Amino acid sequence: MKKKIIIGIFSLLILITVIFFIVSAISSYNHDVQNYPDDKLVGFMSVIILILGGFVVFYELDLFYTVYYFFMKPKTLTKSILNVLANLTLLSIPLTDSIAHFLYKHVSEIFGEETIVLNALFFMYIVLRIVCIIIQTRR
């Protein structure tokens, strides 16, 4: 029963998110077409909204995996730490600008480019998830 509730809640959350971002993209496109018909980049904001929505859905799927693990799977300390760290790493990606600025001021000037921090965070997320999967299959 608990399994169905968790799956139902996250399915509903993802469905609401998808509908919200699609409606927002359509509304943005209609606004651009009506107000700026001669603009070459009509609909560009709609594409940005859809990409942002894709990232939000990706995070919700990762959060679902983490919550599902903590409620349904047998837990070990190592897998629990890896799941939480992977989720926090993915959650910290929108804060890349602040992290890069802090590292630039206090660590090194190499962090002046946000893309270095962004790539490092995403790479850490992928490595943490791969290690989590490897540990799960090894018994």
Disulfide bonds with the S-S distance in Angstrom:
none
